[in-house]
Amino acid sequence: MSDEPTTEQQHDGAGSVEEIETPCGLTSCGEEIKEEITRPSCLECVEKHLGSALVLMTECRNGYPHRLLAIGHLHEAEDESQQWPELHAMVRQVRKDFQQHNKTPNYERLAELIEQVKSSGT
């Protein structure tokens, strides 16, 4: 991983463009900037955070104000799944779909993919 900060162009609305740092590793349009794995991955932690997010999403649908907590758990699951690219991409898309469109994920498909990762031994 480079020691230089990740940058992208930002338009200020007045016709000017400036380079800005993007600490999250994504461009403003959501394109992933390829970087090394930032922390050790833990499949049990992925399951824990996805389970917590599911509970919180259910409570959101029942009127409780837990949306930000659910998004936070999805982000943690995303962060914990970096070692497994397919799972990481799916968890990231789940988070984006919930955050941007309030879409509840297909937890059965996530569970299947987690089982595939477990059985692969990686």
Secondary structure, DSSP 8 states (H G I E B T S, - for coil): --SS--EEEEE-SSS-EEEEE-TTSB-TT--B------S---HHHHHHHHHHHHHHHHHHHTT-S-HHHHHHHHHHHHHHTTTSHHHHHHHHHHHHHHHHH-----HHHHHHHHHHHHHHT-
